[in-house]
């Protein structure tokens, strides 16, 4: 009934577009979420972030809720594995939620000092974290929590590569070794190996981040596209 009564068939996920086509024969229009122009044009804030949190070595950043389906525990286990294979790796975890189980896990694995929890931060601090990071890591374990990852778009907007689980809509946007690295969910070793690959090959990270940036759109462009759709 919803489909019959709608004037515009609109999706922000290529996965949803495929589902509507295969299940209902509907050719929906794909308009992804955008980012503020400021996120693309703001000056690099890496040094400010590293000074604020006293981080000197390489680190990856997670941006999102602290929820079991987001795979934060997988990231902490990956940090532990990576620490045994090379120089100490840090992870910065940004976002709201109960930190206690993840702090306990990090301490139990011996990487409590390698995992920094910031809680909710300002937009400026988030930009600094992305700028200073080796990559954004999104280790989600469920299709249901990744309908459209704005964190991926934000990382790309800052020219950063992404290391992400192949769940939900993510594989429809992130192409392995083209604009990011895809890893199987619930696999800390694969995640650790992907992170270490980027640490060892900075040029690869720069190339993946630059390619991802080409796919970023701004909210102004999204609004103009929607106005055209609803006016037609």
Secondary structure by P-SEA (a helix, b strand, c coil): cccccccccccccaaaaaaaaaccccbbbbbcccccccccccccaaaaaaaaacccccbbbbbcccccccaaaaaaaaaaaaaacccbbbbbbbccccaaaaaaaaaaacccccccccccccaaaaaaaaaaccbbbbbccccccccccaaaaaaaaabbbbbccccccccccccccccbbbbbcccaaaaaaaaaaaaacaaaaaaaaaaaaaacccaaaaaaaaaaaaac
